[in-house]
Amino acid sequence: MQAQGITPETAITVRGVNKVFNAGTEEEVIALKDIDLAVQSGEFISLIGPSGCGKSTLLRLIGELTTPTSGELKVKGKDPHQARMDRDYGMVFQAATLYDWRTVSKNVQLPLEIMGYSAQERKTRAQEMLEMVELGKFGNHYPWQLSGGMQQRVSIARALAFSPSLLLMDEPFGALDEFTRERMNLELLRIWDTTKITVVFVTHSIAEAVFLSTRVVVMSPRPGRITQEIAIDLPYPRNFETRELPRYFELVTQVRELLREAHEF
C-alpha cells in the first residue's frame, strides 16, 4: 500500500497502441486496437480474455519481443528497447525453457553469465534465488529430474536473478495440474510480497486472475481492446481460505460477466 500523499511511480504506460500483423496483405490480422493502460510500480496486473485476443501480444510488446504498429509504449519512462538493455524486466513463459544439460543452479546463473558477473557472484546469487523459491537443495539437480511445478520455480528464479523491477509472465502455470497450480499461485504471491516487484500476468483462468491480482484487465476478442479494468479488493496475505470468501466469489462472477460483455463489444 502507498503511504498517504505519495504518488506511485508509473512502471508501464501504453497509449493508443495498435498491432497489425501482415499489414497490407490478404493475411492481415489486427491483433490489438487502441490499447491504453497504465501500470503502477508494485502492482500485480492480470490480463484476461478469450484465446487470440492479444493478451500475449501486449505482453510481448512490453518486453520488446515485437514492436507496435502505432502508438506509444514506455517502461519506466523509457522505450521497451532501452528498458530491455537496462535489464528492467524478466520474463517467464508457459514452458520453463530450461537447458537440460545445465544444472538447476547453472540455469539460474545463465543471465548473470551473459551480464558478466563473476563465477562467485553467479553462484551466490543463484543460491539466494533458489532459496527464495524453496529449491535451495536442488541446485545440483538437472531440470529433467524435477516436476513441472519445480521447473517453473527455477524459471522464476532465473527471471529474478538480476533483480529486475518488472516481471512479465505469459500463462506460466497453464500446463500444471490444478493442485500444483494453486500452490504455485501462493508461491508467486509470496515472491511478489518479498521482492515488491511489478508483475504483468497473462492467464485464461478467471479464478487465478482474481486470486493473484491487485487489478484485472479484461480484453475483447480480436481485435483486442481493453474493455474493463476491475480492482481486486481482497485482503493480503492471500491463502487457500481466500478462495472461500464470499467476496472472492463475487469478484469471480463480476470478471466472468465482464468477459461475457466483452464478447459483445
C-alpha positions in Angstrom: 0.0 0.0 0.0 1.2 3.5 -0.8 1.8 6.0 2.1 -0.7 8.8 2.1 0.3 11.7 -0.1 2.8 9.7 -2.1 2.1 9.2 -5.8 3.2 5.8 -7.0 5.7 5.6 -9.8 4.4 4.5 -13.2 6.1 1.3 -14.3 4.3 0.9 -17.7 2.5 3.3 -19.9 0.6 2.3 -23.1 -1.1 4.9 -25.1 -3.1 4.3 -28.3 -1.1 1.2 -29.2 -2.1 -0.8 -32.2 -0.6 -4.0 -33.6 -1.2 -5.3 -37.1 0.4 -8.5 -38.4 1.0 -8.9 -42.2 -0.3 -5.4 -42.9 -1.5 -4.8 -46.4 -1.7 -8.4 -47.3 -4.6 -10.9 -47.5 -3.3 -12.4 -44.3 -3.6 -9.1 -42.4 -4.6 -9.5 -38.7 -5.4 -6.6 -36.4 -4.2 -8.1 -33.1 -4.6 -5.0 -30.9 -6.5 -1.8 -31.3 -6.3 1.5 -29.3 -4.8 0.0 -26.2 -4.4 2.4 -23.3 -3.0 1.0 -20.0 -1.1 2.4 -17.0 0.6 0.1 -14.5 2.0 1.5 -11.3 5.1 0.1 -9.6 4.3 -2.7 -7.2 1.0 -3.7 -8.9 0.1 -7.2 -9.8 -1.9 -6.9 -13.1 -3.6 -9.8 -14.8 -4.6 -9.7 -18.5 -7.5 -11.9 -19.2 -9.6 -12.5 -22.3 -10.5 -15.2 -24.9 -7.9 -17.0 -26.9 -6.5 -14.9 -29.7 -7.5 -11.5 -28.1 -3.9 -10.2 -28.0 -3.0 -10.7 -24.3 0.3 -12.3 -25.1 0.9 -9.9 -27.9 0.5 -7.0 -25.5 2.9 -8.7 -23.1 5.4 -9.2 -25.9 5.2 -5.6 -26.9 6.1 -4.5 -23.3 9.0 -7.0 -23.4 10.2 -5.8 -26.8 9.7 -9.3 -28.3 7.7 -7.5 -31.0 7.1 -3.8 -31.8 3.8 -1.8 -32.0 2.4 -0.8 -35.4 1.5 2.6 -33.9 1.1 4.2 -30.5 3.4 4.8 -27.6 4.7 2.4 -25.1 7.0 3.2 -22.2 8.6 1.0 -19.5 9.8 3.1 -16.5 9.7 6.1 -18.8 11.9 4.5 -21.4 11.1 2.8 -24.7 11.0 -1.0 -24.4 14.3 -1.5 -26.1 16.1 0.7 -23.6 14.3 -1.0 -20.8 15.5 -4.3 -22.0 19.0 -3.1 -22.4 18.8 -1.7 -18.8 17.6 -5.2 -17.6 14.4 -3.7 -16.2 12.3 -6.8 -16.6 12.5 -10.6 -16.5 10.1 -12.9 -18.4 8.5 -16.3 -17.6 6.7 -18.3 -20.3 4.3 -21.3 -20.1 7.2 -23.6 -20.9 10.0 -23.3 -18.4 12.6 -23.4 -21.3 15.4 -24.7 -19.1 18.6 -26.3 -20.6 18.6 -30.0 -19.7 22.4 -30.2 -19.9 22.9 -27.5 -17.3 22.2 -28.0 -13.6 19.4 -26.1 -11.9 22.0 -23.6 -10.5 23.6 -23.2 -13.8 20.3 -22.4 -15.4 19.6 -19.7 -12.9 23.1 -18.3 -13.5 22.7 -18.0 -17.2 21.6 -14.4 -17.4 24.3 -13.4 -14.9 26.9 -15.1 -17.2 25.7 -13.0 -20.1 25.9 -9.9 -18.0 29.5 -10.6 -16.9 29.0 -11.5 -13.3 32.0 -13.3 -11.7 31.7 -17.0 -11.0 31.3 -16.5 -7.3 28.7 -13.8 -7.7 26.7 -16.0 -10.0 26.9 -19.0 -7.6 25.9 -16.9 -4.6 23.0 -15.1 -6.4 21.7 -18.3 -7.9 21.6 -20.0 -4.4 19.8 -16.9 -3.0 17.2 -17.2 -5.7 16.8 -20.9 -5.3 16.3 -20.5 -1.6 13.6 -17.9 -2.3 11.6 -20.3 -4.4 12.2 -23.1 -1.9 14.6 -25.1 -4.1 17.8 -24.4 -2.2 18.7 -28.1 -2.1 18.2 -28.7 -5.8 21.0 -26.6 -7.3 22.9 -29.6 -8.5 19.9 -31.4 -10.0 19.1 -31.3 -13.6 15.7 -30.0 -15.0 14.6 -33.4 -16.1 14.8 -34.6 -12.5 12.2 -32.0 -11.4 8.5 -31.9 -11.6 6.7 -29.3 -13.8 6.0 -27.0 -10.9 9.6 -27.2 -9.7 10.8 -26.4 -13.2 8.6 -23.3 -13.3 10.0 -22.2 -9.9 13.5 -22.5 -11.4 12.3 -20.4 -14.4 11.1 -17.7 -12.0 14.3 -17.8 -10.0 16.2 -17.3 -13.3 14.0 -14.3 -14.3 14.6 -12.6 -10.9 18.3 -13.4 -10.7 19.4 -10.0 -12.0 16.9 -8.1 -9.8 14.6 -6.7 -12.4 11.9 -4.2 -11.3 9.2 -5.8 -13.6 8.2 -9.4 -14.2 6.3 -10.4 -17.3 4.5 -13.8 -17.1 2.8 -15.4 -20.0 0.5 -18.2 -18.7 3.3 -19.7 -16.6 1.1 -22.2 -14.8 -1.2 -23.1 -17.7 0.3 -26.6 -18.2 0.2 -27.6 -14.5 -2.4 -29.7 -12.7 -5.0 -27.7 -10.6 -3.4 -28.5 -7.2 0.1 -27.7 -8.3 -1.2 -24.5 -10.0 -2.8 -23.4 -6.7 0.4 -24.0 -4.8 2.3 -22.0 -7.5 -0.1 -19.2 -7.1 0.7 -19.0 -3.4 4.4 -19.2 -4.1 4.2 -16.4 -6.6 2.4 -14.1 -4.2 5.0 -14.8 -1.6 7.8 -13.9 -4.0 5.9 -10.8 -5.1 5.5 -9.7 -1.5 9.2 -10.4 -0.8 10.6 -8.6 -3.8 8.0 -5.8 -4.2 8.3 -6.4 -8.0 5.7 -5.2 -10.5 4.0 -8.1 -12.3 2.1 -8.3 -15.5 0.5 -11.8 -15.8 -1.4 -13.3 -18.7 -3.9 -16.0 -17.9 -7.1 -17.7 -19.2 -8.2 -18.5 -15.6 -10.7 -16.2 -14.0 -10.2 -17.7 -10.6 -6.4 -17.4 -10.9 -6.6 -13.7 -12.1 -8.8 -12.8 -9.2 -6.8 -14.6 -6.6 -3.4 -13.2 -7.6 -4.1 -9.6 -8.8 -4.4 -6.1 -7.5 -6.2 -5.4 -10.8 -7.7 -7.5 -13.6 -7.7 -6.1 -17.1 -10.4 -7.6 -19.4 -9.8 -7.8 -23.1 -12.3 -8.3 -26.0 -12.0 -10.8 -28.8 -9.7 -9.8 -31.7 -9.0 -7.1 -32.5 -8.0 -7.0 -28.8 -9.2 -4.0 -26.9 -9.3 -3.3 -23.2 -13.0 -3.2 -22.3 -12.8 -3.1 -18.5 -10.5 -2.9 -15.5 -11.5 -4.1 -12.1 -9.7 -3.5 -8.8 -9.4 -6.6 -6.7 -10.0 -5.6 -3.1 -9.3 -9.0 -1.4 -7.1 -8.6 1.6 -3.4 -9.7 1.7 -1.8 -12.0 2.5 -4.0 -14.4 0.4 -4.1 -18.1 1.1 -6.3 -21.2 0.5 -9.0 -19.7 2.7 -9.2 -16.6 0.4 -10.9 -18.8 -2.2 -13.7 -19.5 0.2 -14.5 -15.8 0.9 -17.9 -14.5 -0.4 -16.1 -11.5 -1.8 -13.8 -13.8 -3.9 -16.9 -15.5 -5.5 -18.4 -12.1 -6.1 -15.3 -10.9 -7.9 -15.0 -14.1 -10.0 -18.6 -13.6 -11.1 -18.0 -10.0 -11.9 -15.0 -10.8 -14.1 -16.9 -13.6 -15.8 -19.8 -11.2 -16.6 -17.3 -8.6 -17.9 -15.8 -11.2 -20.2 -19.2 -12.1 -21.5 -19.9 -8.4 -22.2 -16.5 -8.1 -23.9 -17.6 -10.8 -26.4 -20.5 -8.4 -27.3 -18.2 -5.4 -27.5 
